Amino acid sequence: MANTPQSKKRARQSETRKDINKARRSRIRTFLRKVEEAIASGNQEAATAALRSAQPELARGVTKGVMHKNTVARKMSRLASRVKAIAQ
């Protein structure tokens, strides 16, 4: 348990950041789920639109420190190739 004023403040900040990061991660997962559903439906226009809306959210996750840069790059690349494969 935190005893000093500094450690108490850090504990409060940690709780706040945890909530913010949890909400941000949930939002990213929602966008990813929309892309997955569009891909599963086979509608390329919807999948492309969903991917375009998901990409800024993923990038924002990187800048805010919620996700690793390479993880997001890998996810975007794989989703883009799957969306592209629908057309063929």
N, C-alpha and C positions, 0 to 999 in steps of 0.2 A: 504494500500500500504506500502511496505517496505521502511523504512527511514534510518536506521542505516546500515553501511557496512555489519555487520554480518547478519542482516535480509535480505539484498539484496542477499548475497551469499546463504543463506538458501533457498531463493525463486528460485534461479537458480538451486541449487542442487535438489530441489523438482521437478522442471520441467523435469530435466534430468532423475531422477529416475522414474518419471511417464511414460516417453516414454519407458524406458527400461522394466519396469514392464508390460506395455501394450503389448509390443512385445512378452514378455515371456508368458504372459497369452494367447495371440492369438496363439502362437506356441503350447501350451499345448492343447488348444481347437481343433486345427487341428489334433493332434495325437488322441485325444478322438473321433473326428468325423470319422477318418479312422477305428478305432476299431468298432464303431457303424455300419458303412457301411458294414464291413466284417461280423459282426454278422447278420445283416439283410440279407446278401446274402446267409447265411447258409453254407459258406465254413469255416470249422474249421481250416484248415491249415493257411488260410489267417488271420483269426481272432486271432489265437494264435501268429502269427508273428507280427501282428499289436499291440497286447497287450504287447508283449515283447519289442517292440520299444517304446511304450507309457510309460511303467513303469519308466524308467530312467528319462524321461522328467517330469513326475509327481513328482518324488522324488527330482529332481532339483528345481522344483517350491517351494517345502517345504524349502529346504536349502537356497534358495534366498529370502524367506519371502514373496513370492507372494501368496501362498496358505497355509492353516492351515494343520497341520500334520494329524489330525483326518479326515478332509475332503478328503484328498488324500487317506488315508487308506481305507475309506469307498468306494470311487470310484473304487479303484483297486480291492477290494474284490468283489464288485457287478459285475464289468466287468469280472473278472476271473470266477465267478460262471455262468455268462451267456455264456461265451465261452465254459466252461465245459459242459453246458447243451446242446450245439449243437450236441455233440457226441452221446448223448443218444436219 
